[in-house]
């Protein structure tokens, strides 16, 4: 229907109330998504900092206090790489930049 040359939609009172209720619910969902996004970004920052600290320690010593043998050291290197990959994966949908990969043995 057109009123004064503008397209208009006619709703019953019940349809209008349903539309308003849906809009309020969507607003609440958007707020929860923003809070979740902020929490994810905080968690990414902490995880990234921990990974960088572990990678720096590993790069300095070539070893880890918790990694007494070569098999465990390579597991630590694999874990650091996987942690960075997951941080980058989490950062993309959260709208953040990806970080530089941790230093590997080949970089030293």
OpenMM code with the backbone's topology and positions (N, CA, C; nanometers):
from openmm import Vec3, app, unit

residues = "UNK UNK UNK UNK UNK UNK UNK UNK UNK UNK UNK UNK UNK UNK UNK UNK UNK UNK UNK UNK UNK UNK UNK UNK UNK UNK UNK UNK UNK UNK UNK UNK UNK UNK UNK UNK UNK UNK UNK UNK UNK UNK UNK UNK UNK UNK UNK UNK UNK UNK UNK UNK UNK UNK UNK UNK UNK UNK UNK UNK UNK UNK UNK UNK UNK UNK UNK UNK UNK UNK UNK UNK UNK UNK UNK UNK UNK UNK UNK UNK UNK UNK UNK UNK UNK UNK UNK UNK UNK UNK UNK UNK UNK UNK UNK UNK UNK UNK UNK UNK UNK UNK UNK UNK UNK UNK UNK UNK".split()
positions = [
    Vec3(0.0849, -0.1168, 0.0000),
    Vec3(0.0000, 0.0000, 0.0000),
    Vec3(0.0897, 0.1234, 0.0000),
    Vec3(0.0416, 0.2312, -0.0591),
    Vec3(0.1164, 0.3572, -0.0642),
    Vec3(0.0352, 0.4651, 0.0062),
    Vec3(0.1070, 0.5477, 0.0815),
    Vec3(0.0442, 0.6603, 0.1507),
    Vec3(0.1313, 0.7820, 0.1230),
    Vec3(0.0748, 0.8833, 0.0626),
    Vec3(0.1489, 1.0033, 0.0225),
    Vec3(0.2693, 0.9666, -0.0646),
    Vec3(0.2527, 0.8671, -0.1507),
    Vec3(0.3578, 0.8264, -0.2428),
    Vec3(0.4655, 0.7389, -0.1817),
    Vec3(0.4562, 0.7098, -0.0536),
    Vec3(0.5543, 0.6261, 0.0148),
    Vec3(0.4970, 0.4860, 0.0360),
    Vec3(0.5777, 0.3822, 0.0153),
    Vec3(0.5274, 0.2471, 0.0406),
    Vec3(0.5087, 0.2255, 0.1914),
    Vec3(0.4017, 0.1643, 0.2280),
    Vec3(0.3702, 0.1362, 0.3690),
    Vec3(0.3278, -0.0097, 0.3819),
    Vec3(0.3492, -0.0649, 0.5003),
    Vec3(0.3065, -0.2007, 0.5300),
    Vec3(0.2063, -0.1930, 0.6435),
    Vec3(0.0966, -0.2604, 0.6262),
    Vec3(-0.0063, -0.2620, 0.7306),
    Vec3(0.0144, -0.3861, 0.8171),
    Vec3(0.0208, -0.3647, 0.9485),
    Vec3(0.0355, -0.4738, 1.0445),
    Vec3(-0.0791, -0.4684, 1.1440),
    Vec3(-0.1154, -0.5858, 1.1903),
    Vec3(-0.2113, -0.5872, 1.3003),
    Vec3(-0.1362, -0.5481, 1.4270),
    Vec3(-0.2080, -0.5159, 1.5299),
    Vec3(-0.1446, -0.4793, 1.6571),
    Vec3(-0.0602, -0.5954, 1.7092),
    Vec3(-0.1107, -0.7172, 1.6945),
    Vec3(-0.0381, -0.8364, 1.7410),
    Vec3(0.0913, -0.8556, 1.6608),
    Vec3(0.0872, -0.8350, 1.5295),
    Vec3(0.2069, -0.8467, 1.4465),
    Vec3(0.3096, -0.7394, 1.4841),
    Vec3(0.2606, -0.6179, 1.5102),
    Vec3(0.3492, -0.5084, 1.5484),
    Vec3(0.4173, -0.5385, 1.6817),
    Vec3(0.3411, -0.5871, 1.7795),
    Vec3(0.3990, -0.6218, 1.9102),
    Vec3(0.5035, -0.7325, 1.8953),
    Vec3(0.4751, -0.8302, 1.8091),
    Vec3(0.5726, -0.9369, 1.7838),
    Vec3(0.6997, -0.8836, 1.7207),
    Vec3(0.6849, -0.7909, 1.6291),
    Vec3(0.7998, -0.7287, 1.5638),
    Vec3(0.8846, -0.6513, 1.6654),
    Vec3(0.8218, -0.5774, 1.7508),
    Vec3(0.8935, -0.5006, 1.8546),
    Vec3(0.9649, -0.5956, 1.9507),
    Vec3(0.8989, -0.7036, 1.9902),
    Vec3(0.9608, -0.8016, 2.0805),
    Vec3(1.0839, -0.8651, 2.0145),
    Vec3(1.0728, -0.8974, 1.8866),
    Vec3(1.1870, -0.9549, 1.8142),
    Vec3(1.3028, -0.8563, 1.8093),
    Vec3(1.2709, -0.7299, 1.7902),
    Vec3(1.3751, -0.6275, 1.7848),
    Vec3(1.4465, -0.6152, 1.9203),
    Vec3(1.3715, -0.6212, 2.0298),
    Vec3(1.4332, -0.6162, 2.1625),
    Vec3(1.5231, -0.7377, 2.1847),
    Vec3(1.4761, -0.8562, 2.1426),
    Vec3(1.5569, -0.9773, 2.1587),
    Vec3(1.6861, -0.9674, 2.0778),
    Vec3(1.6763, -0.9163, 1.9571),
    Vec3(1.7954, -0.9009, 1.8735),
    Vec3(1.8945, -0.8053, 1.9399),
    Vec3(1.8446, -0.6971, 1.9961),
    Vec3(1.9326, -0.6031, 2.0662),
    Vec3(2.0054, -0.6693, 2.1820),
    Vec3(1.9347, -0.7538, 2.2555),
    Vec3(1.9970, -0.8257, 2.3675),
    Vec3(2.1029, -0.9231, 2.3166),
    Vec3(2.0745, -0.9904, 2.2063),
    Vec3(2.1722, -1.0836, 2.1485),
    Vec3(2.2965, -1.0101, 2.1008),
    Vec3(2.2775, -0.8959, 2.0394),
    Vec3(2.3910, -0.8164, 1.9919),
    Vec3(2.4789, -0.7753, 2.1099),
    Vec3(2.4172, -0.7351, 2.2189),
    Vec3(2.4939, -0.6961, 2.3378),
    Vec3(2.5742, -0.8150, 2.3919),
    Vec3(2.5127, -0.9327, 2.3967),
    Vec3(2.5840, -1.0523, 2.4441),
    Vec3(2.6985, -1.0886, 2.3503),
    Vec3(2.6781, -1.0752, 2.2211),
    Vec3(2.7846, -1.1048, 2.1248),
    Vec3(2.9008, -1.0069, 2.1444),
    Vec3(2.8726, -0.8807, 2.1673),
    Vec3(2.9793, -0.7826, 2.1917),
    Vec3(3.0580, -0.8169, 2.3177),
    Vec3(2.9876, -0.8541, 2.4230),
    Vec3(3.0551, -0.8920, 2.5477),
    Vec3(3.1417, -1.0150, 2.5257),
    Vec3(3.0890, -1.1129, 2.4521),
    Vec3(3.1647, -1.2344, 2.4223),
    Vec3(3.2869, -1.2013, 2.3378),
    Vec3(3.2708, -1.1139, 2.2402),
    Vec3(3.3824, -1.0724, 2.1552),
    Vec3(3.4911, -1.0059, 2.2392),
    Vec3(3.4531, -0.9165, 2.3288),
    Vec3(3.5511, -0.8494, 2.4144),
    Vec3(3.6246, -0.9495, 2.5030),
    Vec3(3.5508, -1.0460, 2.5581),
    Vec3(3.6134, -1.1488, 2.6412),
    Vec3(3.7094, -1.2332, 2.5577),
    Vec3(3.6701, -1.2662, 2.4343),
    Vec3(3.7564, -1.3432, 2.3459),
    Vec3(3.8838, -1.2658, 2.3144),
    Vec3(3.8716, -1.1373, 2.2859),
    Vec3(3.9905, -1.0564, 2.2573),
    Vec3(4.0830, -1.0492, 2.3786),
    Vec3(4.0264, -1.0372, 2.4995),
    Vec3(4.1087, -1.0383, 2.6213),
    Vec3(4.1808, -1.1715, 2.6361),
    Vec3(4.1097, -1.2809, 2.6130),
    Vec3(4.1692, -1.4135, 2.6245),
    Vec3(4.2778, -1.4332, 2.5188),
    Vec3(4.2537, -1.3832, 2.3993),
    Vec3(4.3544, -1.3917, 2.2923),
    Vec3(4.4808, -1.3178, 2.3343),
    Vec3(4.4661, -1.1983, 2.3893),
    Vec3(4.5832, -1.1206, 2.4318),
    Vec3(4.6643, -1.1948, 2.5379),
    Vec3(4.5959, -1.2509, 2.6367),
    Vec3(4.6660, -1.3241, 2.7428),
    Vec3(4.7350, -1.4470, 2.6852),
    Vec3(4.6634, -1.5219, 2.6029),
    Vec3(4.7201, -1.6426, 2.5434),
    Vec3(4.8387, -1.6084, 2.4543),
    Vec3(4.8252, -1.5025, 2.3778),
    Vec3(4.9333, -1.4593, 2.2904),
    Vec3(5.0561, -1.4184, 2.3724),
    Vec3(5.0347, -1.3468, 2.4815),
    Vec3(5.1456, -1.3059, 2.5677),
    Vec3(5.2150, -1.4261, 2.6305),
    Vec3(5.1349, -1.5223, 2.6770),
    Vec3(5.1936, -1.6436, 2.7345),
    Vec3(5.2730, -1.7201, 2.6295),
    Vec3(5.2157, -1.7332, 2.5106),
    Vec3(5.2868, -1.8026, 2.4030),
    Vec3(5.4155, -1.7327, 2.3657),
    Vec3(5.4125, -1.5995, 2.3584),
    Vec3(5.5330, -1.5231, 2.3248),
    Vec3(5.6395, -1.5395, 2.4328),
    Vec3(5.5976, -1.5385, 2.5593),
    Vec3(5.6932, -1.5563, 2.6688),
    Vec3(5.7557, -1.6954, 2.6646),
    Vec3(5.6729, -1.7970, 2.6400),
    Vec3(5.7257, -1.9334, 2.6297),
    Vec3(5.8177, -1.9472, 2.5093),
    Vec3(5.7780, -1.8890, 2.3963),
    Vec3(5.8614, -1.8960, 2.2765),
    Vec3(5.9945, -1.8243, 2.2984),
    Vec3(5.9919, -1.7107, 2.3665),
    Vec3(6.1153, -1.6365, 2.3941),
    Vec3(6.2063, -1.7177, 2.4850),
    Vec3(6.1494, -1.7784, 2.5866),
    Vec3(6.2281, -1.8626, 2.6782),
    Vec3(6.2868, -1.9807, 2.6013),
    Vec3(6.2053, -2.0405, 2.5184),
    Vec3(6.2498, -2.1557, 2.4392),
    Vec3(6.3596, -2.1140, 2.3413),
    Vec3(6.3462, -1.9955, 2.2799),
    Vec3(6.4462, -1.9467, 2.1855),
    Vec3(6.5789, -1.9156, 2.2559),
    Vec3(6.5697, -1.8617, 2.3778),
    Vec3(6.6917, -1.8280, 2.4534),
    Vec3(6.7681, -1.9521, 2.4936),
    Vec3(6.6966, -2.0518, 2.5434),
    Vec3(6.7626, -2.1686, 2.5998),
    Vec3(6.7676, -2.2864, 2.5045),
    Vec3(6.6800, -2.2864, 2.4037),
    Vec3(6.6716, -2.4027, 2.3159),
    Vec3(6.6113, -2.5204, 2.3879),
    Vec3(6.5627, -2.4944, 2.5043),
    Vec3(6.5097, -2.6001, 2.5897),
    Vec3(6.4010, -2.5401, 2.6769),
    Vec3(6.3394, -2.6224, 2.7520),
    Vec3(6.2363, -2.5789, 2.8449),
    Vec3(6.2555, -2.6564, 2.9730),
    Vec3(6.2414, -2.5916, 3.0848),
    Vec3(6.2591, -2.6598, 3.2125),
    Vec3(6.1699, -2.7831, 3.2226),
    Vec3(6.0558, -2.7775, 3.1550),
    Vec3(5.9627, -2.8898, 3.1624),
    Vec3(5.9864, -2.9899, 3.0496),
    Vec3(6.0903, -2.9696, 2.9680),
    Vec3(6.1149, -3.0560, 2.8535),
    Vec3(6.2534, -3.1202, 2.8643),
    Vec3(6.2661, -3.2289, 2.9382),
    Vec3(6.3972, -3.2873, 2.9628),
    Vec3(6.4591, -3.3605, 2.8443),
    Vec3(6.3797, -3.4050, 2.7472),
    Vec3(6.4368, -3.4807, 2.6360),
    Vec3(6.3955, -3.4206, 2.5018),
    Vec3(6.4612, -3.4662, 2.3962),
    Vec3(6.4366, -3.4108, 2.2625),
    Vec3(6.2924, -3.4311, 2.2178),
    Vec3(6.2330, -3.5436, 2.2503),
    Vec3(6.0938, -3.5696, 2.2122),
    Vec3(5.9993, -3.4707, 2.2767),
    Vec3(6.0240, -3.4405, 2.4020),
    Vec3(5.9391, -3.3441, 2.4723),
    Vec3(5.9631, -3.2039, 2.4184),
    Vec3(6.0910, -3.1712, 2.3853),
    Vec3(6.1205, -3.0395, 2.3288),
    Vec3(6.0463, -3.0191, 2.1976),
    Vec3(6.0447, -3.1197, 2.1113),
    Vec3(5.9732, -3.1028, 1.9848),
    Vec3(5.8230, -3.0937, 2.0094),
    Vec3(5.7735, -3.1607, 2.1132),
    Vec3(5.6315, -3.1487, 2.1488),
    Vec3(5.6009, -3.0069, 2.1957),
    Vec3(5.6942, -2.9458, 2.2720),
    Vec3(5.6766, -2.8081, 2.3180),
    Vec3(5.6755, -2.7148, 2.1973),
    Vec3(5.7677, -2.7360, 2.1030),
    Vec3(5.7702, -2.6534, 1.9815),
    Vec3(5.6398, -2.6678, 1.9041),
    Vec3(5.5901, -2.7898, 1.8926),
    Vec3(5.4640, -2.8132, 1.8214),
    Vec3(5.3485, -2.7449, 1.8939),
    Vec3(5.3496, -2.7515, 2.0258),
    Vec3(5.2439, -2.6884, 2.1048),
    Vec3(5.2467, -2.5368, 2.0888),
    Vec3(5.3650, -2.4779, 2.0890),
    Vec3(5.3759, -2.3329, 2.0691),
    Vec3(5.3223, -2.2933, 1.9317),
    Vec3(5.3575, -2.3691, 1.8300),
    Vec3(5.3076, -2.3405, 1.6958),
    Vec3(5.1564, -2.3551, 1.6866),
    Vec3(5.1027, -2.4601, 1.7474),
    Vec3(4.9576, -2.4826, 1.7467),
    Vec3(4.8854, -2.3748, 1.8261),
    Vec3(4.9430, -2.3333, 1.9379),
    Vec3(4.8808, -2.2266, 2.0180),
    Vec3(4.8713, -2.0983, 1.9362),
    Vec3(4.9783, -2.0652, 1.8641),
    Vec3(4.9764, -1.9436, 1.7822),
    Vec3(4.8744, -1.9561, 1.6701),
    Vec3(4.8668, -2.0732, 1.6089),
    Vec3(4.7694, -2.0941, 1.5014),
    Vec3(4.6279, -2.0749, 1.5533),
    Vec3(4.6008, -2.1259, 1.6722),
    Vec3(4.4664, -2.1123, 1.7294),
    Vec3(4.4363, -1.9694, 1.7714),
    Vec3(4.5361, -1.8988, 1.8230),
    Vec3(4.5162, -1.7578, 1.8579),
    Vec3(4.4816, -1.6793, 1.7316),
    Vec3(4.5562, -1.7036, 1.6236),
    Vec3(4.5279, -1.6345, 1.4975),
    Vec3(4.3895, -1.6699, 1.4455),
    Vec3(4.3512, -1.7966, 1.4574),
    Vec3(4.2186, -1.8406, 1.4126),
    Vec3(4.1090, -1.7727, 1.4937),
    Vec3(4.1291, -1.7593, 1.6247),
    Vec3(4.0301, -1.6937, 1.7106),
    Vec3(4.0253, -1.5436, 1.6849),
    Vec3(4.1383, -1.4850, 1.6508),
    Vec3(4.1454, -1.3406, 1.6308),
    Vec3(4.0699, -1.2973, 1.5049),
    Vec3(4.0722, -1.3782, 1.3992),
    Vec3(4.0084, -1.3389, 1.2728),
    Vec3(3.8600, -1.3080, 1.2894),
    Vec3(3.7770, -1.3988, 1.3420),
    Vec3(3.6354, -1.3632, 1.3547),
    Vec3(3.6098, -1.2574, 1.4608),
    Vec3(3.7039, -1.2416, 1.5539),
    Vec3(3.6879, -1.1403, 1.6576),
    Vec3(3.7231, -1.0023, 1.6050),
    Vec3(3.7768, -0.9955, 1.4835),
    Vec3(3.8046, -0.8664, 1.4215),
    Vec3(3.9414, -0.8109, 1.4522),
    Vec3(4.0320, -0.8945, 1.5018),
    Vec3(4.1655, -0.8459, 1.5352),
    Vec3(4.2676, -0.8887, 1.4323),
    Vec3(4.3840, -0.8305, 1.4416),
    Vec3(4.4924, -0.8651, 1.3502),
    Vec3(4.5544, -0.9971, 1.3947),
    Vec3(4.6232, -1.0616, 1.3028),
    Vec3(4.6958, -1.1823, 1.3411),
    Vec3(4.8352, -1.1408, 1.3830),
    Vec3(4.8901, -1.2145, 1.4752),
    Vec3(5.0209, -1.1807, 1.5296),
    Vec3(5.1302, -1.2551, 1.4540),
    Vec3(5.2518, -1.2119, 1.4760),
    Vec3(5.3664, -1.2791, 1.4169),
    Vec3(5.3835, -1.4134, 1.4844),
    Vec3(5.4183, -1.5128, 1.4075),
    Vec3(5.4387, -1.6485, 1.4616),
    Vec3(5.5557, -1.6480, 1.5566),
    Vec3(5.5534, -1.7343, 1.6590),
    Vec3(5.6660, -1.7397, 1.7523),
    Vec3(5.7929, -1.7864, 1.6811),
    Vec3(5.9031, -1.7455, 1.7370),
    Vec3(6.0334, -1.7792, 1.6814),
    Vec3(6.0561, -1.9301, 1.6883),
    Vec3(6.1025, -1.9875, 1.5769),
    Vec3(6.1335, -2.1300, 1.5761),
    Vec3(6.2838, -2.1473, 1.5826),
    Vec3(6.3290, -2.2688, 1.5960),
    Vec3(6.4715, -2.2962, 1.6054),
    Vec3(6.5444, -2.2495, 1.4786),
    Vec3(6.4787, -2.2581, 1.3633),
    Vec3(6.5407, -2.2183, 1.2392),
    Vec3(6.5645, -2.0664, 1.2334),
    Vec3(6.4880, -1.9886, 1.3106),
    Vec3(6.5007, -1.8438, 1.3102),
    Vec3(6.6237, -1.7963, 1.3872),
    Vec3(6.6775, -1.8826, 1.4724),
    Vec3(6.7902, -1.8406, 1.5562),
    Vec3(6.9187, -1.8474, 1.4845),
] * unit.nanometer
topology = app.Topology()
chain = topology.addChain("A")
for resn in residues:
    res = topology.addResidue(resn, chain)
    for name in ("N", "CA", "C"):
        topology.addAtom(name, app.Element.getBySymbol(name[0]), res)
